[in-house]
Amino acid sequence: MNQREFAEAIYRPEPGPASSIDPRRLARAVHLDAERDGPAGWLVRGGAESHRVTFDGDRYDCGCRDRAIRGGGCKHILRVLLSEGHPVVVRVLRALVRLPNPRRGAV
């Protein structure tokens, strides 16, 4: 899957910026840790099992069951994209996590 295919796979037809990525997958991705494992690989830990995400210059891939069954972006790939500051993933995360209302005080 290349970057465009990945973006299309995680986009949904529903309106609004936060609907472009499955919020449950993104929420689970936030709680994982991604560590560089070579120039084009990451080791993603924190779930039931560790998984390796690779990028061949055009495509992200992960060997997890979710990716194998459903295709598209799994939580491990989302974690890597979040770690790398992918603008779409960061924008969706910002839409999901609202800033505290300054009139009500910080949380």
N, C-alpha and C positions, 0 to 999 in steps of 0.2 A: 504494500500500500504506500503510495507516495504522499507527500504533504497535502496535495489537493484532495486526493481520495480520502485521506484521514479526516480532513475538515468536513468534507461532504458526508462522511459516515457518521460523524457525531452531531451534525446539524439536524434539527427537527423542523418540521413545517410550522410549528406553533410560533406566534409572534412574541417579540420581546427578547432582549439580549441574554437573559439568564436561561432561556429555553434552548439555546444553541448547543449546549453540552448537557448530558444527563447529570443533573445536580447530585444525584446519589453517588454516581461514580466519582465525580469531582470531590465530594465530601469525603469519600473513603480515600481518595488519592492524597488529600491534604495530610492525612495521618500516616502516610508511608514515608520512608526515607529513600532517597535516590543518591547513589554514590557513583561517580565516574569509574568505569571499569574498562579503561583503554580509550583510544581516541574516538571510537564510534559505538561505545557501549556503556550501559549503566546497570548496576545491580540495585534492584528495588527490594527493600526489606520492610517488614512491619506487619504484613498479613500472615496468613497461615503458613505460607511458603515464600521463599525468596524467588524472584524472577529476574531474568536478564532481558533488558530491552536493548535492541540494536538499531542503528541508523546507518544505512549504506550510502548516504549522500542524497538519496531520493525517497527512501521508504523507512518507516519505523516498523519494528516487529517485536512481538513478545510471544513466548511459548506458553502462556497461561491458558487455562481452559476457557475462560470467558472469550478471549480473542479467537480461539479455535472454533468455538461454537457460534458466536454471534458476529465475529469479524469486527471491524471498526476499532475504535479506541477503547482499550481497557483502562482500568484504573492505574495500571503500571505505566502505560504510555502517557496518560494524563499527568502522572507524577513527574515523569521526565520532562514533559513539555512545561510544566509549572516550574520545575527547577531551572530550566533553561530560559525562563521568562517569555515563553511564547505569548504574543500579544492577545490572541483570541482567548486562550485559557485564563490569562491574567484578567482580562476584561470581564469574562463571565464570573470569575471568582469575586471580583470587586462588586459586581451586580448582586451577587448572592449574600455578601457580607456587608451589611450597611454600617456606615459610620454612626457612632452614638450621637444623639441629639444634644448639642451643646447647652441647650436650655434645660435639659433634664440632668445634666452632669455626666461625667465619663463613667463607663462601666468598669 
